[in-house]
Amino acid sequence: MSLASSSPASTTAEGHFLFGPEHDQFRRTVRQFLEREVNPRADELEAAGIVPRELFLRGGELGFFGHCVPEEYGGLGADCRMAVVLAEAMSYSHTSGVPMAFGAHSEIALPHIVRFGTPEQKRKFLPEVVSGRFVAALGITEPGAGSNVAGMQTTARRDGDSWILHGSKIFITNAVNADVFCIAAKTDPAASHRGISMFLVERDSPGFSVREMKGKLGRRGSDTGELTFDECRIPADTLLGEQDRGFYQIMQCFENERLVIAAGCVGAADTTLEHTVRYTQERSFGIGTLADMQVTKQRLARSYMELEAARQLVYYTTWRVLQGMQSLKEVAMAKAFASEAAFRIIDDCLQLHGGYGYFSEYLVERAYRDIRLDRIGGGATEVMYEIIAKQLRI
């Protein structure tokens, strides 16, 4: 990948009033991890299509997975600011497979166990997931039901001291790597969203299989798979939370997921802009460089302005969540705005690279492919608009 040694001016999260010294130090730790242990092998990780287990163990060693977990289970017992810092800082990776896999593990699957697990479930799984010894995944999306959670067809029926799962899930990040899955299924199919429950399914459960999915546009460094439950038998005590309350549990956890996706978009746009400024300062154009052109300066200025607007919306929403304020609308706004803004910014960055941006020698090519998912994952932009409109009663 072509990168210059100089570093352009950039907006920055460090020193923002929302964060304390511990957050700034954590941000530096994440960046050092990426610079030393991920970025030098980014191409290798992209080609492998899966994050090595040793990187999960290293993430656990550095405390990347335990910020929302009580100390008694090996976590930090911190608030959502650490999740936002991690998501934004991890986006400085030269392969988005690692932040994708880490995020699915600690910010998408793990909160379900933290919030709704029984003491026994927490003792069994949390220390393993926090340490990176176990990889976790969340299974909600189905071939015929994406953003429409209530439309899922996977069922779970009680059979003595067991539950029998039947159905499938698709587009599941960490599917190939995971040891434990948080799975949504209908325990009362006639009740629509009021009949959904959550379950903890271990990888070796009888009747459970995983098929790796190939051919992704982006995020190629993380594994994605399809889950099949063919009369999969799991113990009765694997019910996660209350029976028939799974939909509401999912909605509660979506707040965290969407907020960290928004923070990740901010980081991705920021790092791509940094690389693009370097490129324009080095690219000869006429008697000067591409950066000397007024149109270039204005395009970059506009991008940084939009980046800062996205960042401040994400931070304001984080502050609201910290205060315990109802923030469904604000989280949807942050997720929609940040993902759309990041896509526009990275598209402009590719345009400034010209033909070179179309080739994988430059990071902007990978960034362009990778950012596209954020307008879909965690709830498509159109779904966010529906949430916002409903909350505004329009």
C-alpha positions as CSV (number, residue, x, y, z in Angstrom):
1,M,0.0,0.0,0.0
2,S,1.3,3.5,-0.9
3,L,1.6,5.7,2.2
4,A,3.8,8.8,2.7
5,S,5.6,9.3,6.0
6,S,4.2,12.8,6.7
7,S,0.9,13.2,8.5
8,P,-1.6,15.8,7.5
9,A,-3.7,17.9,9.9
10,S,-6.8,16.0,10.9
11,T,-9.8,16.4,13.2
12,T,-9.2,14.3,16.3
13,A,-11.1,12.8,19.1
14,E,-8.3,13.1,21.6
15,G,-8.9,16.0,24.1
16,H,-12.7,16.0,23.5
17,F,-14.6,16.9,26.6
18,L,-16.6,13.6,26.5
19,F,-13.4,11.6,27.1
20,G,-10.9,11.4,30.0
21,P,-7.2,10.4,30.1
22,E,-8.1,6.7,30.3
23,H,-10.0,6.9,27.0
24,D,-7.1,8.8,25.3
25,Q,-4.7,6.1,26.5
26,F,-7.0,3.3,25.3
27,R,-7.1,5.0,21.9
28,R,-3.4,5.1,21.7
29,T,-3.2,1.4,22.7
30,V,-5.5,0.4,19.9
31,R,-3.6,2.5,17.4
32,Q,-0.3,0.9,18.5
33,F,-1.8,-2.6,18.2
34,L,-2.9,-1.8,14.7
35,E,0.4,-0.3,13.6
36,R,2.5,-3.1,15.1
37,E,0.4,-6.2,14.8
38,V,-2.2,-5.7,12.1
39,N,-1.3,-3.2,9.4
40,P,2.1,-4.8,8.5
41,R,0.2,-8.0,7.6
42,A,-3.1,-6.4,6.3
43,D,-2.8,-8.0,2.8
44,E,-2.1,-11.4,4.3
45,L,-5.2,-11.1,6.5
46,E,-7.4,-9.9,3.6
47,A,-6.3,-12.9,1.5
48,A,-7.0,-15.4,4.4
49,G,-10.6,-14.2,4.7
50,I,-10.7,-14.9,8.5
51,V,-9.1,-13.3,11.5
52,P,-6.6,-15.6,13.2
53,R,-7.5,-16.9,16.7
54,E,-4.3,-15.5,18.1
55,L,-5.5,-11.9,17.3
56,F,-8.6,-12.5,19.3
57,L,-6.4,-13.7,22.2
58,R,-4.2,-10.6,21.8
59,G,-7.3,-8.4,21.8
60,G,-8.4,-10.1,25.0
61,E,-5.0,-9.6,26.5
62,L,-5.1,-5.8,25.7
63,G,-8.6,-5.4,27.2
64,F,-10.5,-4.7,24.0
65,F,-13.4,-7.0,24.7
66,G,-14.3,-6.4,28.4
67,H,-15.2,-2.8,28.8
68,C,-19.0,-3.5,29.2
69,V,-18.5,-6.6,31.3
70,P,-18.6,-6.4,35.1
71,E,-15.2,-6.8,36.8
72,E,-16.3,-10.1,38.5
73,Y,-16.4,-11.7,35.1
74,G,-13.0,-10.4,34.0
75,G,-14.2,-7.1,32.4
76,L,-13.5,-3.4,33.0
77,G,-17.0,-2.5,34.1
78,A,-16.8,0.7,32.0
79,D,-19.4,2.6,30.1
80,C,-20.2,3.0,26.4
81,R,-17.5,5.5,25.8
82,M,-14.9,2.8,25.6
83,A,-16.9,1.0,22.9
84,V,-17.1,4.2,20.9
85,V,-13.3,4.8,21.3
86,L,-12.6,1.2,20.3
87,A,-14.8,1.3,17.2
88,E,-13.4,4.6,16.0
89,A,-9.8,3.7,16.7
90,M,-10.0,0.2,15.1
91,S,-11.1,1.8,11.9
92,Y,-7.5,3.0,11.4
93,S,-6.7,-0.7,10.5
94,H,-5.5,-1.3,6.9
95,T,-7.9,-4.2,6.8
96,S,-11.4,-3.8,8.1
97,G,-11.7,-7.5,8.7
98,V,-10.2,-7.2,12.2
99,P,-12.4,-4.4,13.4
100,M,-15.4,-6.1,11.8
101,A,-14.6,-9.4,13.6
102,F,-13.8,-7.7,16.9
103,G,-16.9,-5.6,16.8
104,A,-19.2,-8.5,16.1
105,H,-17.6,-10.4,19.0
106,S,-17.6,-7.7,21.7
107,E,-20.1,-5.1,20.6
108,I,-22.8,-7.1,18.9
109,A,-22.9,-10.6,20.5
110,L,-21.3,-10.0,23.9
111,P,-23.8,-7.4,25.2
112,H,-26.7,-9.9,24.9
113,I,-24.9,-12.2,27.4
114,V,-24.0,-9.3,29.7
115,R,-27.5,-7.8,29.8
116,F,-29.7,-10.9,29.7
117,G,-27.6,-13.9,30.8
118,T,-28.2,-15.8,34.0
119,P,-25.5,-15.9,36.6
120,E,-24.6,-19.4,35.5
121,Q,-24.4,-18.4,31.8
122,K,-22.3,-15.3,32.6
123,R,-19.8,-17.4,34.7
124,K,-19.5,-19.9,31.9
125,F,-19.2,-17.6,28.9
126,L,-18.1,-14.1,29.8
127,P,-14.6,-14.8,31.0
128,E,-13.9,-16.9,27.9
129,V,-15.3,-14.3,25.5
130,V,-13.6,-11.4,27.3
131,S,-10.2,-13.2,27.1
132,G,-10.6,-14.0,23.4
133,R,-10.5,-17.8,24.2
134,F,-14.0,-18.0,22.9
135,V,-15.2,-16.1,19.8
136,A,-18.8,-15.0,19.9
137,A,-21.4,-14.3,17.1
138,L,-24.9,-13.1,16.8
139,G,-27.5,-14.8,14.6
140,I,-30.6,-12.7,13.7
141,T,-30.6,-12.1,9.9
142,E,-32.2,-14.8,7.8
143,P,-32.4,-15.5,4.0
144,G,-36.0,-14.1,3.9
145,A,-35.8,-11.6,6.8
146,G,-33.1,-8.9,7.1
147,S,-34.1,-5.7,8.7
148,N,-37.5,-7.1,9.4
149,V,-36.7,-9.0,12.6
150,A,-40.3,-10.0,13.1
151,G,-40.2,-11.9,9.8
152,M,-37.8,-14.5,10.9
153,Q,-38.8,-18.1,10.3
154,T,-36.3,-20.0,12.6
155,T,-38.3,-21.8,15.4
156,A,-37.5,-23.2,18.8
157,R,-39.9,-25.7,20.4
158,R,-39.6,-27.1,23.9
159,D,-39.0,-30.9,24.2
160,G,-38.6,-32.0,27.7
161,D,-35.4,-30.6,29.1
162,S,-34.3,-29.4,25.7
163,W,-35.1,-26.8,23.0
164,I,-35.2,-27.9,19.4
165,L,-34.1,-25.3,16.9
166,H,-35.0,-25.4,13.2
167,G,-34.2,-22.9,10.5
168,S,-31.3,-20.9,9.2
169,K,-29.3,-17.6,9.6
170,I,-27.3,-15.8,6.9
171,F,-24.6,-13.1,6.6
172,I,-23.3,-14.0,10.1
173,T,-19.9,-12.4,11.0
174,N,-17.5,-14.7,12.8
175,A,-19.7,-17.7,11.9
176,V,-16.6,-19.8,10.9
177,N,-14.6,-18.7,14.0
178,A,-17.2,-18.6,16.7
179,D,-17.5,-21.0,19.6
180,V,-20.8,-19.5,21.0
181,F,-23.7,-18.0,19.1
182,C,-26.6,-15.8,20.4
183,I,-29.5,-17.0,18.3
184,A,-32.9,-15.5,17.8
185,A,-35.8,-17.9,17.1
186,K,-39.6,-17.9,17.4
187,T,-40.9,-19.8,20.4
188,D,-44.5,-18.7,19.5
189,P,-44.6,-18.3,15.7
190,A,-48.2,-17.1,15.8
191,A,-47.3,-14.1,18.0
192,S,-45.0,-12.4,15.4
193,H,-42.4,-10.2,17.2
194,R,-43.9,-11.0,20.6
195,G,-43.0,-14.6,20.2
196,I,-39.2,-14.3,19.7
197,S,-36.7,-15.7,22.2
198,M,-32.9,-15.7,22.3
199,F,-30.7,-18.8,22.9
200,L,-27.0,-19.5,23.5
201,V,-25.9,-22.2,21.0
202,E,-22.5,-23.8,21.3
203,R,-20.7,-24.8,18.1
204,D,-20.7,-28.5,18.8
205,S,-24.5,-28.7,19.4
206,P,-26.0,-31.6,17.5
207,G,-27.9,-30.6,14.4
208,F,-26.0,-27.3,14.0
209,S,-23.8,-26.6,11.0
210,V,-22.0,-23.6,9.5
211,R,-21.3,-22.9,5.8
212,E,-18.7,-20.3,4.9
213,M,-20.0,-17.6,2.5
214,K,-17.5,-16.4,-0.2
215,G,-17.5,-13.6,-2.7
216,K,-18.1,-10.5,-0.5
217,L,-17.6,-7.0,-2.0
218,G,-15.7,-5.8,1.0
219,R,-14.7,-6.6,4.6
220,R,-12.9,-9.6,3.1
221,G,-10.6,-10.1,6.0
222,S,-13.4,-11.3,8.3
223,D,-15.3,-14.5,7.9
224,T,-19.0,-14.6,7.1
225,G,-21.3,-17.7,7.1
226,E,-24.7,-19.3,7.0
227,L,-26.0,-21.2,10.0
228,T,-28.3,-24.1,9.7
229,F,-30.3,-25.6,12.5
230,D,-31.6,-29.0,11.5
231,E,-33.6,-30.2,14.6
232,C,-30.7,-28.8,16.6
233,R,-31.1,-29.9,20.3
234,I,-29.8,-27.6,23.0
235,P,-30.3,-27.7,26.8
236,A,-33.3,-25.9,28.4
237,D,-31.0,-23.6,30.4
238,T,-29.6,-22.1,27.1
239,L,-32.6,-19.7,26.9
240,L,-31.0,-16.3,27.0
241,G,-33.3,-13.8,28.8
242,E,-37.0,-14.2,29.1
243,Q,-39.0,-16.5,26.8
244,D,-40.9,-14.5,24.1
245,R,-39.1,-11.3,25.0
246,G,-36.2,-11.7,22.5
247,F,-37.4,-9.0,20.2
248,Y,-37.3,-6.4,22.9
249,Q,-33.8,-7.6,24.0
250,I,-32.6,-7.3,20.4
251,M,-33.9,-3.8,20.1
252,Q,-32.1,-2.8,23.4
253,C,-28.8,-4.1,22.1
254,F,-29.3,-2.5,18.7
255,E,-28.6,0.9,20.4
256,N,-25.0,-0.1,21.2
257,E,-24.5,-1.8,17.8
258,R,-25.6,1.2,15.8
259,L,-23.7,3.6,17.9
260,V,-20.4,1.7,17.4
261,I,-21.1,1.3,13.7
262,A,-21.4,5.1,13.5
263,A,-18.2,5.6,15.4
264,G,-16.4,3.2,13.1
265,C,-17.7,5.1,10.1
266,V,-16.1,8.3,11.6
267,G,-12.8,6.5,12.0
268,A,-12.9,5.1,8.5
269,A,-13.6,8.4,6.9
270,D,-10.9,10.1,9.0
271,T,-8.1,7.7,8.1
272,T,-9.0,7.7,4.4
273,L,-8.9,11.5,4.4
274,E,-5.5,11.4,6.0
275,H,-4.2,9.1,3.3
276,T,-5.8,11.2,0.6
277,V,-4.3,14.5,1.8
278,R,-0.8,12.8,1.7
279,Y,-1.5,11.6,-1.8
280,T,-2.6,15.0,-3.1
281,Q,0.4,16.7,-1.6
282,E,2.7,14.3,-3.4
283,R,0.9,13.9,-6.7
284,S,2.4,16.2,-9.4
285,F,-0.1,18.3,-11.3
286,G,1.0,21.1,-13.6
287,I,3.7,23.2,-12.0
288,G,2.7,22.1,-8.5
289,T,0.8,19.3,-6.8
290,L,-2.8,18.2,-6.8
291,A,-3.1,19.7,-3.3
292,D,-2.3,23.2,-4.7
293,M,-5.5,23.2,-6.8
294,Q,-8.4,25.2,-5.4
295,V,-10.9,22.5,-6.3
296,T,-8.9,20.0,-4.3
297,K,-8.7,22.2,-1.2
298,Q,-12.4,22.8,-1.4
299,R,-13.3,19.2,-1.8
300,L,-11.1,18.2,1.2
301,A,-12.4,21.1,3.3
302,R,-16.0,20.0,2.6
303,S,-15.1,16.4,3.5
304,Y,-13.5,17.4,6.8
305,M,-16.5,19.6,7.6
306,E,-18.8,16.7,7.0
307,L,-16.6,14.4,9.0
308,E,-16.6,16.7,12.0
309,A,-20.4,17.0,11.8
310,A,-20.7,13.2,11.9
311,R,-18.2,12.9,14.8
312,Q,-20.0,15.5,16.9
313,L,-23.4,13.8,16.3
314,V,-21.9,10.5,17.4
315,Y,-20.3,12.0,20.5
316,Y,-23.5,13.9,21.4
317,T,-25.5,10.7,21.1
318,T,-22.9,8.9,23.2
319,W,-23.3,11.6,25.9
320,R,-27.1,11.1,25.8
321,V,-26.8,7.4,26.3
322,L,-24.4,8.0,29.2
323,Q,-27.0,10.2,30.8
324,G,-29.6,7.4,30.6
325,M,-31.7,9.5,28.2
326,Q,-34.0,7.8,25.7
327,S,-32.0,8.0,22.5
328,L,-33.6,5.8,19.9
329,K,-34.0,8.7,17.5
330,E,-30.5,10.1,18.0
331,V,-28.8,6.7,17.6
332,A,-30.7,6.2,14.3
333,M,-29.6,9.7,13.2
334,A,-26.0,9.0,14.1
335,K,-25.9,5.7,12.4
336,A,-27.6,7.0,9.2
337,F,-25.7,10.2,9.0
338,A,-22.3,8.8,9.8
339,S,-22.5,5.9,7.3
340,E,-23.8,8.1,4.5
341,A,-21.3,10.8,5.2
342,A,-18.4,8.3,5.3
343,F,-19.5,6.8,2.0
344,R,-19.6,10.3,0.4
345,I,-16.2,11.3,1.9
346,I,-14.5,8.1,0.8
347,D,-16.0,8.3,-2.7
348,D,-14.6,11.8,-2.9
349,C,-11.2,10.5,-1.7
350,L,-11.2,7.9,-4.5
351,Q,-12.1,10.6,-7.0
352,L,-9.0,12.6,-6.0
353,H,-6.8,9.6,-6.5
354,G,-8.0,9.3,-10.1
355,G,-7.2,6.1,-11.8
356,Y,-4.8,5.0,-9.1
357,G,-7.7,4.9,-6.6
358,Y,-9.2,2.1,-8.7
359,F,-6.4,-0.2,-7.9
360,S,-5.6,-2.1,-4.7
361,E,-2.2,-0.6,-4.4
362,Y,-3.9,2.3,-2.6
363,L,-5.8,2.0,0.6
364,V,-8.7,4.1,-0.8
365,E,-9.7,1.2,-3.1
366,R,-10.2,-1.1,-0.1
367,A,-11.9,1.6,2.0
368,Y,-14.4,2.3,-0.8
369,R,-15.4,-1.4,-1.0
370,D,-15.5,-1.8,2.8
371,I,-17.6,1.3,3.7
372,R,-20.5,0.2,1.6
373,L,-21.6,-2.3,4.2
374,D,-22.2,0.3,6.9
375,R,-25.2,1.7,5.0
376,I,-26.8,-1.8,5.3
377,G,-25.5,-3.6,8.4
378,G,-27.1,-2.9,11.8
379,G,-30.2,-1.7,10.0
380,A,-30.2,-0.1,6.6
381,T,-30.3,3.7,6.2
382,E,-33.9,3.5,5.1
383,V,-34.8,1.7,8.3
384,M,-33.0,4.4,10.3
385,Y,-35.1,7.0,8.5
386,E,-38.3,5.1,9.4
387,I,-37.3,5.1,13.1
388,I,-36.5,8.8,13.0
389,A,-39.8,9.6,11.4
390,K,-41.7,7.5,13.8
391,Q,-40.0,9.1,16.8
392,L,-40.8,12.6,15.3
393,R,-44.4,11.5,14.8
394,I,-44.3,12.4,11.1
